[in-house]
Each structure stands twice: as structure tokens, then as C-alpha cells.
Amino acid sequence: MLTSTHDLLETARRNAYAIGAFNIYNLEGVKAVINAAETTRSPAMLQLHPSALKYGKLPLVALCMEAAKTANVPIAVHLDHSTSAPDIELALQAGVRSIMADGSPLSYAENQKFTVDMTRLAHSYGAVVEAEIGRISGTEDGLTIAEKEAKMTDPAEAFDFARRTQVDCLAVTIGNVHGEYKSPPRLDFDRLDRIRRLIDIPLVLHGASGLPPHMISESIQRGVCKFNVNTEVRQAYMQALKAEICGQSPKDLLDIAGEAIDAMQEVITEKLELFGSVGKAYLHETPHAAWLAARQFR
């Protein structure tokens, strides 16, 4: 069922788990997320990165929306990391009610202005807005941010930013990176605690691919209720395609696609388990439906 990001995050926050938000690029990715979520009775999010939106345009948006509507677990559709006002408006007009207005590459003042403008626009559609304060290092979808440019979130700035922009959730930088971690990850949990004490909106961590389980768990305990996942799912997809295409026995295209879906679904399922959302779909349903779903899951 198509569900509000606000409902997903607030319910996760109250019940001490996190929502997995997975970047998708095609039908196989959508099926992998929905299959994993339905099998584990978990809420989840389908995320469209601007590069995927540019590639798939409105048909890909429509695919995500329809998949969310027909899923038997709560699914939200989210435009991720958008720096473009026209793209944000395009997604909103297409029915997406969850967007990330990403002004993090800008100066603090410019980020604030961009986010205020996009929040007003999104809220006029009844949409939820995520923003980012601080810059995350690493590589994502062809965009490389040098380590030296990475800037951890300042708690006082986060408080001021959230108050002035009126965003609904905030992505913070505490040592997390996009893409692969080149060295063992080190998260600044004291910084996260200070941010959590100052602002009372859901917190998001990008770059969950590669974070060890104990860091995922501690992040949730300290207030994170959404994790973005991309790299590990894409790697599973590419490795499955390579293995099937380069294999000894020729296979039908749909068989190859099925193997890729299975490979991605396995990674997604592992993440849902790590985030603690498995079996939590009933928390977002009506009381009677929740009772039935809980009995079926047991």
C-alpha cells in the first residue's frame, strides 16, 4: 500500500527501528524491494535518484507509484538527492509525496534558501521534505565529493536549519559516506546525540551500505529512523548479470532478470533485518488488518 513517508518514519521512531530506503533504477529493482518487503512483512521505501529520474522519466515514476499502491505492505516513493527545482516539481506533479531537497553542495545560506523554497513548494502538494546539512564524502551515481570537502553536521546549525526551513526530516553527516568505505567506518555518535537533543524531527543516515551491524543498531538507538542503501544492491545486480551472461549455458533474458532480482532481494532482506523493520508492517495498518497480518506472520 502506498504510504506516507511521515507515517513510516514517525512509526519507526516510536517503535525503535528504521526504514530501509533503496535506490531503484528499473523494474528489476522495484520487484526486488517489493518482494523483500512483502516476504518479510516490512515497510520500505522506493527511492529515485535524479540520475534514475533522468533515465526513466515519468514511466519509471508511474512504475514505482503503482508498485507501492498494489504492495501488501506499506511502501513510500521518494525522490532522492534532488538539487533541481524543476525535477522536484515534476515529481510532485507526478504524484510523488516525498522528496529530498538537497542543497548540501551549496553554502549554508544558499542551502537554507533552496530548502525553504522547495519545502514551501512540496508542502503545497502535501509532500514530506528531507534535507541535508553537512556534506557526505564518497561516490554516488557518478558524483564524486572529495574527502576534504566532506563536512560533518554541526548540531547548532542543524537546529537553526530545521527551525528556519520547516523540513520534515534531516539527513546528517557523522562520518557516513556514499559508496564503499575505503577504511573501517567511524561514526561520531556523540555528535548524533547532540543533534538529537536539539531537534525533534526524524533523522536520516545516507551511506548505509558497508556499515557494520553494531553501528546500524547504535544509530537506531540514538534516533536514526531511515537508512539509505544503494551501493550493495547495485553491486548484487551487476554481479548477478555478469555471472549469468558470462555463464556456460545460454539463458533466456527473463531468467537472467530473475537471477538479478533474487540477488538484490537477498541484500535488501538482510538490510531490513538489520534495520529491525521485519514484521513491523502491521504497525501501519488498521487494527483489524494489523491483527490478521500479525497472526499470518507468526
N, C-alpha and C positions, 0 to 999 in steps of 0.2 A: 504494500500500500504506500502511495506517495505521502510522505510525512514531512512536517516542518522541521527544519534544522534546529530551530529553537526548542521544540519538544524533545528531539533526540538528545541535545546537549544538556538541557536542564534535568531531564530524567536521569541521564548518565551521571550528572554531578550529584544528584540527591542520593544515588544508589552506589556511588563509588566504583564506577567502571568507566570506560572510554569508548567512543565511537570510532570505528575504523573508516577512514575516508580514502578511497582508492581511485587513483587517476586511471581513466579508461580512454581508449583511442578508437575502438571498433566494436563490432558485435561480439567478438570472442571475449573481450574484456568485460563487457556488460554481463554476458552469460556467466562468466567466472564469478563475478561479485554476487550476482543474484543467487546462483546455485549454492555458493558457500554460505550466504546469509540464510537462505531457506533451510538448508540441511542442518545448520547449527541453531536455528531459531534465534538469529541475532539481528539487531538493527545494523544498518550500514549506510554509507554514502557513496554515490557515484560522482566522481569529480571530473570536470572537463578543464584541462589546461588550455590556455589561449592557443597553443600550437595545435591541439586537437580540435578546437573550435574552428580554427582557420582551415584545417584539413577536411573535417566532416560537415561543417556548417550546420544549417538548421536540421537536415535529416538526422545528424548524429544527436542533436538536442532532442528531437522528437523520439528517437530510439530510447534514450535514457528516460525520458518522461513516461513513455508507455511501459517500459520495463518496470519502473518504480510503481506505477499505478496497478499493474497486474501481479506484482510480487505478493506473496502471502505473509511477508514480514515488513516492518517499517523501513522504508528506503527514502533518503533525501537525494536531490540532484543539486549539485553545487558547481558554480563557475569559479575555478581556482586561479589565483595569482594574476588577475587581470589588471593591467596598467592602462587599459584603453576605455575611455568613457563610451565610445560607440559600441564596443563589444559588450560592455556591461548592459547598455540599453537594449542591444539586440537580444541578449539572453533573457532579460526581463520581459521583453515583448513576446518572446517565445514561450513564456510560462515558467522559467526558472525563478525560484523564490529564495535562492541562497547564493550570495556572491561574495567573492573576496576582492575588495578594492585594494590593490597592492601598490601603495605609494612608497614602499621601503627603499627603492633605489633613489628616491628624492631626498632633499634636505628635510629636516624635521618640520620646518614651517610649510614647505611645499607638500609634504606627505599629509600633514594635517588638513591643508586646504583641499587637496584632492579627495581625501577621505570624507570630509564634511560634505562636499558636493555630491559624491557618489552615495553617501548614506541618505541624504535627502531624497535623491532620485530613487534609490532602492526602497526606502520606506514608503514612498508614494505608491509603490506597487505591492506593499505589504511583504516585502522581502527582508530576509535576515542578512546582515552585513558582517563579514570578518575582515579585519585589517591586520597589519603587521607593523610592529615597532621594533627597530633593530634590523640588522641585515644578516641573513644566513649565508654562510660560505658554502662552496661546493658547486656542482654542476647539475642542472636540470633542464632537459629538453633543449640543449644547445646553448643555454645561457650560463656562462661561467662568471662567478663572482670571486675575485682573488681573496685568499685568506686574509690578507692585510686590510681588505675593505670591510671584512665582517665586523659587525658591531653588536655587542650584546645589549639586550634591552635594559635601559635604565629604569628602575622602579618608579622614580618620581616622574619621569617623562611618560611612562605608561599610564600613571594615574591622570596626569594632565591631558594626555591624548584621548583616553577613554571618555573623560568628562566632557571635553570640548567637541568630540566627533559624534558621541552617542552611538558608537558601534555596538553590535550585539555580542561579539566575541573577539578575542585578541590573540593573534599568533605571536609568541615571544621567542626570543633568541637567548638561549642559556648554554650554548656550546654545541647545539644540534646543527647538522649540516645537511644540505641536499646531496643526493647521490651516495657514493660509497665513502665511508670513513677511512681516511688514509692512515690514521693511527687510532688506538683504542679511544672510544668516545669518553669525554669528560664533561658532565653536565654540572652546572653551578646551581645546586638545589637551594642554597641559601638565597641566591638571587630570586629564584622562583618563589620561595616563601615570602620574600619582601613584596614581590609583585602581587601575590595572592592576598596578602593582608591589606593592600591598598585599593584593589579594585575587585568588584563583585560581579564580574561577567565571566562566562566560560573562557578558559584558556586553552590554547591550541599549540601543539608541537609539530612542526614540519620536520621531515627527515627522519621518520621512524624506521626506515629500512636500515638495518645494521645495529640498532640499539639493543643491548642485551636485555633479557627479561627482567632483571632486578632493577634496571633503570626505568623500564616501562612501568613496573609496579610502583616504584617510588614516585614517579611523576604523577601517576593517578592519585596516590595518597596525598600528594601536595597540591592537587587541584586541577590537573590537566584532564580534560574530558573529550578531547578529539586528537587523533594522531593521523597525519597524512602519510600515505605509503605509495611509492611509485617504483623506485629502482628495482627492488627484489621481484616485484610482479612482472615488470618488463623483461628482466633477465630470464625469468622462468619461461616466458612466452618465446623469447628469441632462442633459448637453448632447446626448447621442445621442437620448434620449427627446424632448426639446424639438424637435430638428431633424426627427425622424420624424413626430411628432404634428402639428406645425405645417406640415409639408410640403404641397406642392400635390396630390400623389397619395395618396389614402387607402390605407392598408396594413393587412394582417392583423395582429392582436395578436402572433402568434408571429414575424412578420417584424420587428416593432418590437423585440421582446425580443432577437432575434438580432443586430440592429444594436447594441443596448446591450451585449450580451456581447462583440461584436467590439471595441467602443470600450474597454471595460475591459480586455480581454485585451491590447490593444496597449500600454496603460500598464503593466500587470503585467509583460509581456515585457521592456519597457525597464528596469524595476526589477531583474528577475532578471539581466539582462545587467550592470547597474551593480554589483550585489552580487557578481558573479563566480561565481554558482552554476550557470550554464548548463553543461550537460554533466556535472554532478557527481552525478547520480542514482546512477550505478554505484558510487560510493564507499560507499553504504549498502546494497548488495545482496550476496548470496552471491557467492563468487569466480566460479562458472560463469556465473551470471546477469549479473554485472558484466562479464565478458569479452564475452558476447553483446551486451549493451547498448552497450558501448564501440564494438564493430565496427559496429553498426547506426547509432550516432550519427555515426561518421566517414563 
